């Protein structure tokens, strides 16, 4: 268990050093060393723990719990100050109510509640450890040069890199604490730390838009925090709950005892994972520097939300609240995928894609069967790697071409061949067979078919996946379309940036190649321990998918052989005369430029239109979920 404490405390020590040290080459070296140590320690933990099942620690809770409570109150005071300063009284009201609930909990019940096992590690935790430790560390290394270039491009933004790197490493520390904690009070503490970290990072530039969006993220996640705090009070105050304060005991307590607190915690998970009607905070987070977006989407904030929902899945299985939760996730997947079609801003496409794919994970958690949980964990793994690769690639492209618009990425395979090829792998990883996301969607369909009302979710996944195909394909088409000779713009990309992108590309392909091994070593043992059953891919399916993987890789790898001196065919304009500058002879002999644009279909898939539908629909489902719990209509 010393290694668990190390992974929680070491990033925090690095964070404090980041804040204390001035901007210097030594500081950048410390980021690299810290990231390397975190990554190696994460891999070492997995290598030494994967065959042991769930292992629990009796680490003393009283001193640590008191320290956490003091820090929690200090965070509340900071949020209160910021809310008053910027006149965001909703955040002020929520933090006051939440703090009052936790003060009441600590003064009334805490001394009578004892957690025997405060820390633990199981196979799902090990998967999350790799996601946090490897992807999170790579993002920290990528940020060194990115933030330097960011401030060169945005001299109007105050240089707050000291605070930026402090929060990045504190974020990793909080995530390790969250997934290693078996004590639900500790889980809640780290949960709130991630909320505060995201608030600070989203508001990094301190523009009016950034402050507005950071407060939106804050109050939505504070609302979820109220649900978590209410779950703790329920467990402490209701005699039937027997003072359960440990995650493993809650999961094993049965629906009669555990369903109400599980639903409250899952509500917190919905806000953290940006499901409708709470999706707007994650879209608004795109105002932050790109490494923040990559961190929030891949290894920290939103993954905390789906992690806790998947942990609650055995309790939700076969229940009406679980079905309502699954429908929230399903409709979020469908509607967010539709909205992504209407977006040309690459970061917004990635944001809505994240919201959509997390919706699938939530749907699996709500269904709660062993097959659904197996599929959900696959989705978490593949999504984390591919999405971090894509966000960081977009950040690099934006710095080189000065735009993050998909339309401006036309011919990127000629302008930035290495980065474009890696983006192709990332995009392929999100929707092409046999890359991980498609494998996972196949697994979700298989899981949904076997449950009551599952055909509704099957239809949602089928239509949502068709929509997904549309927006990924048109982006990929822009990257490889080279209408005219292009100048190479890749010379300005730093070695560390390209190195991180290479590492994530290798991980994307490697995880696809090794997913049968990952499933058998980590996912299947967790599902077996939780349900006594296990879902597996047949050997024939594995062989077919590996063959398809080889074929699919030929496309992005072939892009590496693109050469400027290859023959270019003139564009065909139905008989119109064109010249080498992509102009055609129009009316009265005037030459006009040829413009090629994707379809965005705003009239059908507009953000405002579909978001309104989603907010109303999913709010209604959440109200029904709460009503079912209150009325005791569980099954």
Secondary structure, DSSP 8 states (H G I E B T S, - for coil): -HHHHHHHHHHHHHHHHHHHS-SSHHHHHHHHHHHHHHHHHHHHHHHHHTTS--EEE----HHHHHHHHHHHHHHHHHHHHHHHHTT-HHHHHHHHHHHHHHHHHHHHTGGG---S--EEE-HHHHHHHHIIIIIHHHHHHHHHHHHHHHHHH-TTS---HHHHHHHHHHHHHHHHHHHHB-BHHHHHHHHHHHHHHHHHHHTTT--HHHHHHHHHHHHHHHHHHHHHHHHHHHHHH-GGGTT--BHHHHHTS-HHHHHHHHHHHHHHHHHHTT-TTSTHHHHHGGGS-HHHHHHHHHTSHHHHHHHHHHHHHHHHTT-HHHHHHHHHHHHHHHHHHHHHHT--BHHHHHHHHHHHHHHHHHHHHHH--HHHHHHHHHHHHHHHHHHHHHHHHHHHHHHHHS--BGGGGTTHHHHSHHHHHHHHHHHHHHHSTTSHHHHHHHHHHHHHHTSTTHHHHHHHHHHHHHHHHHHHHHHHHHHH--SS-----GGGS-HHHHHHHHHHHHHHHHHHHHHHHHIIIIIHHHHHHHHS------HHHHHHHHHHHHHHHHHHHHHTT--TTS-------TT--B-TTSEEE-GGG-EEE--------HHHH-HHHHHHHHHHHHHHHHHHHHHHHHHT---
